[in-house]
Amino acid sequence: MIECFVLVGGESRRFGEDKTLFPIKGKRCVEYVVDALKCVCDEVFLVGKDPSKYFSLKGVKFVKDAFAEQGALIGIYTALRSAKTDRILVVGADMPLIKPPVVRHLLDNYREPITVYCVKGKLYPLFGVYARSVLKDLEVYIQTGNKKVIEFIKKVGYHCITEGEVLQFDPELQSFINMNTKEDLQTILKIMSKIKLKVSGMICEHCASTVRKALLSVEGVEDAKVSLEKGEAEVVTYKDVPLENLKNAVEEWGYKVVGEV
């Protein structure tokens, strides 16, 4: 059984408002994270201070922070204290581009007591797996006034997974983009607006034109370009469009969407 805990207790100072609830193409930021984790985890929990803000989020449970103080360490401590399993996944709520295969790789390659991603030299303590066995050490660490997550994981020891191991799942390392500022939001919107699909069955320019028209008929699609030579379609959207909707539209005309590029 895999328990996943999403930390939603931050103050979002640099963003200027609650980034976890900020709408991105029709969905709140935290919803993207939760939806990705549901593909991998048996149970998903939110950890924070105000459950009333998330009552409309379906399929998750809320765990209130054990201490009044702010900070990621408090969230990790709360998650470990409430865990039923010997290890848990901890993820920040501000990573809307997180991909399920990247999450799964982390879980499959876990080593005690803590395993985190280290991408381009940067540690991601809020994208890691933590053993319950570190709970007592963490409690002492917090009680002595320490607040830095990275210093804690260095103190107890950790295993690091580098970007080279996940490029096959996430070539552009989008899973590691945190939405800390409005500038980050613009980067995320730009990435989200484009979807590349592999399409089979096209043998002529008329086929490519038909696929384009099919994609343009889907609600939320702003533009579509189809390459017969590559067997690919690039879709530009103005709101969140489920892959299934694009797939159904194309396959109604006898072509097949093999997957995303």
N, C-alpha and C positions, 0 to 999 in steps of 0.2 A: 504493500500500500504506500502510495506517495502523497504526502501532504504538502501543499504549496501555500505560502503566505506572502501576500502582496502588501507592502508597507505604504499606507496612505496618510500617515500622520505628520508629514512635513509641512512647513510653513509656506513654501512656494515664494519666497521673498524675491528672488531674481525674476520670476515669471510675472509677478504683480497681482496674481489672483490664484485661486485653487486650481493648479494645473491638472490634478487627477480628474476633475470634473469638466475640464475644458472640452467643448465639442470640436471634433476634428472630422470633417466630412460626414456629419450625421451621427457620429458615435463619440461618447466621452472617452478621454484618453485611457482611463483605467479599464474600460470595457475591452479595448484592444488587447490589453495585457491579460485580462481574465479569460477572454475567448481563446487566446493562444495556449494558456496554461491548462484549460479544460481539455485540450487535445492530448495532454500528456499525464496530468495529475488525476488522482482519484478524488481528492477534495481540495477546494480552493477557499482560502480564508482571506479576509481583509483585516489588517491590523492598524488601528488608529485611535483617535480620540472621540470622534463624533459619528456614531452609527446612523444617525438620522439623515445624514447627507447621502447615504448609499442604500437606503431602504428599497429603492426601485430596482436595484441590481439583482437579477435572478440567479439562483444556483450557487450562491456564495454565502458564507457565514461571517459574521463580524466578531472580532476579538478586541476588546478595549485594552489600550495600553496599560501596563501594570503600574507605571509611574506617571505623574503629571508632567514631568519634564519632557521637552521636545528632543528628538534625536533618533537617528537610525538604530543606535545601540539599544534603545528602549524597545523599539519595535522587534528587533531580533530576539532580545531577552523574552519579551512577551510571547512571541511565537514559539520559542523553545519550551517555555514553561507550560504552554497549553498543548503541546504536541503529544500525540499518542504513539508515534513511531520513534525509532532510534535516530532518525535523520530527517531533516526537512529541507525543502527548497525555499529560499528567500529571494524575492524579486522586488525591485522598485516599481512604483505605479506609473512612472514617467517614461516608459520604454514601449511606445505603441507599435513599433516595427519588429518587436521580438517574434522570432519564428519557432514553431514547435520543434523542428528537428535540432535546433541549437539547444533548446531546453533539454531535449531527450539525450543529447550527447553529453551534456553536463552530468545528468543523473547516471548515465551508463558508465561514466569514467570517474565516479566519486571515489575519493580516498579520504580516510579519517585523518584528522577530525573535521577539517574544513576544505572544501574545494571551490575555487572561484575561477572566473575567467580573467585572463591577463591579455589585453588586446593593445598592441602597439605600445607596450611598456606600461600601460595603465591597468591597475587592479580594479576589478568590479566586485566589491564586497556585497553589493545588492543585486548580484546575479550569481548566487552561490548556494552550495549545499552545506548545512551545518549539522554536526552530530549533537545530540542532546547531552552528551558527556561533557560539553564545554559550558554547560549552564552554570555550574557552581563557580567556575573561574570568571565567567562573565559577570555574575552577580557581585563578586568581590571587586572586580575591575570597575564596575559602575559605582559601587559604594565608596570607593576611594577617590571619586571625583573625575574619573577618566571618561572621555566622551568620543574619542576617535576610533572608528570601526577598524580602519586599516592597522593601527597600532595594536589593536587587540588580536587580530588574526595573525599578525607577525609574532606576537607574544606566545600564542598557543601552538602555532605552526599550521601551515596550509599547503595544499597542492594547487598548482597553477596550470590551467589549460590555456594555451596560446592560440592566436588567431589562425595559425596554419592548420589546426585540426578542424576548423569549422568552415573554411572557405568553400568546401564542397556543398554545404547546406546554405550558406549565406555569403556569396562571393563579394558583395559590397559591404559586408559587416554592418548591415542596417540594424540588426538586433541590439547593437551597443550604442545607439544614438539616444541619449537622454534629452528630454524636453525641459531644459532648465530655463530657457529664455524664449522671448517671442521670435528671436532670430532662429533658434532651434526649431520652433514651430514652422517657420517658413520652409526650412530644409525638409522637414517631415512632410509637409503638404506637397512639395514639389515631387518627392519620391512617391507618395501615395497616389498622385494624380496619374501616374503611368503604370500600365499593366501590360506585360509582354506575354503573348500566348503562342504556343507551338500548335499549328493547325495542319492536319493531314487531309489528303483527298483533293487538294486543289491542283488542277492540271492545265488551266488556262487563265487568261486575264479576266474572262467573264466570271470564273470561279472566285477569283480574288475580289472582284467587284461585288459579288453576291455576299461573300463573307463580311465585307465592309458594311454593306447595307444592313445585314443582320445585326452586327455589333452596334451600329448607330441607332437601331430600333430599341435598344435596351435603355430603360430609364436610368439617368445618371451619367450616361456616356456623352461626352462633348465632341470627341473626334476619334477617328480610327484610321490607321494606315496599315495596309496589308501588303506583304512582300511575297509574291509567288515564288521567286527564286529561293528565298530562305525558308518558306513555309511558316512564316511568322506574322502575327498581327500585334500592333502596338495600339493600345487603347488609352485615351486620355479621359479621365472622369472628373466630374465636379462635385461628386459626393461618393460615399462608400457604396461600392457595387459588388455584391457577392460574385465570386468566380462562377458559381453554379448558374447564375443568370446569363452570363456571357456564354457559357458552355451550351446551355439549352438553346439559346438563340441561334448559334452557329450550327448545332447538330440537327435543328429542325430542317435545315436545307441539305442534309446528307453529308456534311463535313464533320470532322472529329477534332475536338480540342484535346490534345495529348497532355497538356499541362502548362505551367508557367515556365518561361525562359529564365 
